[in-house]
Amino acid sequence: MTTAQVYCQYCTASLLGKKYVLKDDSPYCVLCYDRMFSNYCEACKKPIESDSKDLCYKDRHWHEGCFKCTKCNHSLVEKPFAAKDERLLCTECYSNECSSKCFHCKRTIMPGSRKMEFKGNYWHETCFVCENCQQPIGTKPLISKESGNYCVPCFEKEFAHYCNFCKKVITSGGITFCDQLWHKECFLCSGCRKDLCEEQFMSRDDYPFCVDCYNHLYANKCVACSKPITGLTGAKFICFQDSQWHSECFNCGKCSVSLVGKGFLTQNKEIFCPKCGSGMDTDI
């Protein structure tokens, strides 16, 4: 019984009694196989021969002895690793170089562990706690102050102010009026419910009113022009007995000369300068 001859697919040398490698069902002597098909090691740039172990990661190849952390040079064979900028790093080196640091404890947040992000900073999940009760906040609502982060119940208990109108917590901003705090959206005219946040307003019995409502409901009317006297923007007015005038309306009823700071005479709620009032049945 004869043994069938086997020849190298490339150099045609007899492979009888020799070690050879099959590729795509074709035999190759070791020398030809290594020359034609071996991958090159990313680290040492030498071919990974057929009798060596070829370690592959993302179409890149290494000798088993070259598969090491590029920073500490420890072997990565059968160990967890990470890649950064095409460099292989052990988990410790990767954490020290690339991982976030906890804002609270300043320690590395290890890859794969859960981290919390808030205002551009990172925390371990167990470090991201309420400043008051020390319970983890997680993804629950929170309120931040210079002294730390607070869960809503603790913030309301320790710091919160309540709106004088809706009685709910004011978490930020707000308006102070008559020593009381209001949400901006709750600070409305007590008459027409107009937003007063950016408007001039008047007060009556500690209630805010827009100028129009206050004038309509409460303002005294000028005897001369019958328009309301508000006193806004420092406007001056004159009072005499139960009557009021705008400063610019306090004029002689006959010659129209201004009587502000001058003597005058009255008759049936009209005012006159002494010259025009002489000879009339007037009151002084």
Backbone hydrogen bonds, N-H to C=O, Kabsch-Sander energy under -0.5 kcal/mol:
donor,donor_aa,acceptor,acceptor_aa,energy
8,C,13,A,-2.6
9,Q,27,P,-3.0
12,T,8,C,-1.4
15,L,6,V,-3.7
18,K,15,L,-2.3
21,V,28,Y,-2.8
23,K,26,S,-2.9
26,S,23,K,-1.7
28,Y,21,V,-2.0
30,V,19,K,-0.8
33,Y,29,C,-2.8
34,D,30,V,-2.7
35,R,31,L,-2.0
36,M,32,C,-2.4
37,F,33,Y,-3.1
38,S,33,Y,-0.6
38,S,34,D,-1.0
41,C,46,K,-2.7
42,E,61,H,-3.1
45,K,41,C,-1.6
48,I,39,N,-3.4
49,E,47,P,-1.0
52,S,49,E,-2.2
55,L,53,K,-0.6
55,L,62,W,-2.6
56,C,54,D,-0.5
57,Y,60,R,-2.5
60,R,57,Y,-0.9
62,W,55,L,-2.0
64,E,53,K,-0.8
66,C,63,H,-1.0
67,F,63,H,-0.8
67,F,64,E,-0.6
68,K,66,C,-1.9
69,C,74,H,-2.8
70,T,88,L,-2.8
73,N,69,C,-1.5
76,L,67,F,-2.7
79,K,76,L,-2.1
82,A,89,L,-2.7
84,K,87,R,-2.5
87,R,84,K,-2.2
89,L,82,A,-3.1
91,T,80,P,-0.7
94,Y,90,C,-2.8
95,S,91,T,-2.3
96,N,92,E,-2.3
97,E,93,C,-2.2
98,C,94,Y,-3.3
99,S,94,Y,-0.9
99,S,95,S,-0.8
102,C,107,R,-3.1
103,F,122,Y,-3.7
106,K,102,C,-1.8
109,I,100,S,-2.9
110,M,108,T,-0.9
113,S,110,M,-2.0
116,M,123,W,-2.6
118,F,121,N,-2.2
121,N,118,F,-1.6
123,W,116,M,-2.3
125,E,114,R,-1.2
127,C,124,H,-1.1
128,F,124,H,-1.3
129,V,127,C,-1.7
130,C,135,Q,-2.3
131,E,149,N,-3.0
134,Q,130,C,-1.7
137,I,128,F,-2.6
138,G,128,F,-0.8
140,K,137,I,-2.2
143,I,150,Y,-2.6
145,K,148,G,-3.0
148,G,145,K,-1.7
150,Y,143,I,-2.4
152,V,141,P,-0.8
155,F,151,C,-2.4
156,E,152,V,-2.6
157,K,153,P,-1.9
158,E,154,C,-2.6
159,F,155,F,-3.1
160,A,155,F,-1.6
161,H,170,I,-0.7
163,C,168,K,-2.9
164,N,181,L,-3.2
167,K,163,C,-1.6
170,I,161,H,-3.2
171,T,169,V,-0.7
175,I,182,W,-2.7
177,F,175,I,-0.5
177,F,180,Q,-3.0
180,Q,177,F,-1.4
182,W,175,I,-2.3
186,C,183,H,-0.9
187,F,183,H,-0.8
187,F,184,K,-0.7
188,L,186,C,-1.7
189,C,194,K,-2.6
190,S,208,P,-2.8
193,R,189,C,-1.4
196,L,187,F,-2.3
199,E,196,L,-1.4
202,M,209,F,-3.1
204,R,207,Y,-2.4
207,Y,204,R,-1.5
209,F,202,M,-2.8
211,V,200,Q,-0.7
214,Y,210,C,-2.6
215,N,211,V,-2.7
216,H,212,D,-2.2
217,L,213,C,-2.6
218,Y,214,Y,-3.2
219,A,214,Y,-1.8
220,N,229,I,-0.5
222,C,227,K,-2.8
223,V,244,Q,-2.6
226,S,222,C,-2.0
229,I,220,N,-3.0
230,T,228,P,-0.7
234,G,231,G,-0.9
235,A,232,L,-1.9
238,I,245,W,-2.8
240,F,243,S,-2.6
243,S,240,F,-2.3
245,W,238,I,-2.3
247,S,236,K,-1.9
249,C,246,H,-1.3
250,F,246,H,-0.7
250,F,247,S,-0.8
251,N,249,C,-2.1
252,C,257,V,-2.7
253,G,271,I,-3.3
256,S,252,C,-1.4
259,L,250,F,-2.8
262,K,259,L,-2.2
265,L,272,F,-2.9
266,T,283,D,-2.8
267,Q,270,E,-2.4
270,E,267,Q,-2.0
272,F,265,L,-2.8
277,G,273,C,-2.5
278,S,274,P,-1.0
280,M,277,G,-1.9
282,T,280,M,-1.7
283,D,266,T,-3.3
